[in-house]
Amino acid sequence: MMQTIRYTLPILFIVASVIYGVMIIQLPSATLGNPNGPMLFPLFVCIGVLIFSIIDLVNVRKESDNDNEDLKMMAQRNSFKLIVTIIGICLIYTFIFERLGYLFATILFMAALMFYLNGIKKWGLNLIVTLVVSFSTWYGFTQLLQISLP
């Protein structure tokens, strides 16, 4: 049973990334700036998801049912609270995104996720990851891809 669940996710992500990739390629060219600019970031994400899903699928084939302790622990724990809390944090992020702008909203979002998942004891790691991810994605969008963010 557990092995079936482990096979399902990588296969779903492979199918979704292929469909997503086909849809990205069919996007019309941009009329301003780089004609392929709107396709670059989603295409990189799609290729990344495809590669990591294939790697995960290969790893699932190598694992036995006994080696999958993480999945068993997740099924035993009260994961409903975790899922609801993360969805709540994501919803709050969507509501504050336009009001605060990308950078500040993303810093708050990442900090909330990191502190919820890692706890307050790992505050240094939480802050470093929050700031590095927030600023690097902001820099990537605004400077490298030249995409205006709110």
N, C-alpha and C positions, 0 to 999 in steps of 0.2 A: 504493500500500500504506500509506504513512504517513498519507495523508489519511483512509483508512478507519479507521485506529486513532484518529485525532483525532476523527472523528465518533462513534465508539462510546462513549467515556466520557461526553460530555455527554448523549447519548441515554439511557444507562443511569442516570445520575444524575437525569434528568428523570423517567423511569419510576419509579425508586425513591422519589423525593420525593413523587410523586403517590400511590403506594401507601402510603407512610409517613403522608402527610397524611390519607388516608382512615382509616387505622388510629387516628390520634391523635383525630380527630373522634369516633370510636366509643368512646373511653375513657369509662368511667362517671364521673359527677361525684363529687368528693371529699365525704366526709361531714363532715370537719373543715375549718375555714377556708374559703378561697375555693373554691367548687365547681368552678371552671374552672382553678384553680391548677396542677394537674398537667399541664394541656394547654398552658400558655402557652409555656414554654421550648422543648419539642419542636416546637411549631407554628412558632415564630420560626425555629428551625434549619431546619425543613422548607421554609419560605417562602424563606429565604436561599439554601439549596441550589438550589431551583427557579429563582430569579432568576439566580443566577450561572451555572447550567448553561445557561440559555437564552442569556445573554450570550456564554458560551463557544461555544455552537453557532453563533451568528450570526458570531462572530469566525472560526471555522473556515471558514465559507463564504467569508469575505473573503480568507483566506490561500491562497497557492499552496503547492505541495509544497516549493518551494525556500525559502520563508520559515520553514519549521519546523525551524530549526537545533537548538533545545533537544531536540526529540524524537529527532532523528538522533544527537545527542551522547549522549543517555541510552541509546540502543540500542547504541552503540559502546562505551561505558564498562562497567566492571565494576559494574553496578547491583545485582547479586545480593548483594554484601557490604553495600551500603547498605540494601537491603530487609531482610535478615536482622538487621542491627544495630538498625534501627528497631523491628522486631517484638520483638526481645529487650528493648529499653528499655521498650516498652509492656507486655510481660509482667512485667517487674520492677515497673513502676508498679502493676499490678493486685495484685501480692503485697504491696507495702508500703502500699497505700492504706488499708486498715483499721487496720493497726498504727500508722502515723504520723498518720493523719488526712488530710483533703482538702488542707489548705493546705500542710503540709510535704511531703507526697508529691508534690503538683503542682509545688512549687518545685524539688524534686530532678529530677522528670521533665522539666520544661521546660528546666532547666539542662543536663541530659544531652543532650537533643535539640539545643538551641542550640549548645552547645560542639562536639558531634559534627558538625553540619551547617556551622557557620560557622567553626570552628576557634578556637584560643585567642587569636589576634591580635585578634579582635573581641570581647574580653572585656567591654568596657563596654556595647556594644549587647546582647550576650547576657544580661548581668545585668539591664539595664533591661527588656528584653522579658520575661524570666523573671518578674521581680517585678511588673511592671504586669499581665501576663496572669493570674498566679496570684492576686494580691490583688483584681483587679477581678472575676474570676469568683467568687472566694470571697465578696466583698461582694455581688455580684449575686444569688447563691444565698441567702445567709444573711440579708441585710438587705432587699433589694428583693423577692425572691420568697418570703422567709421559709421556706426549705427547710432543714431541719436536715441538716448534713453530718457525716460521721464525723470 
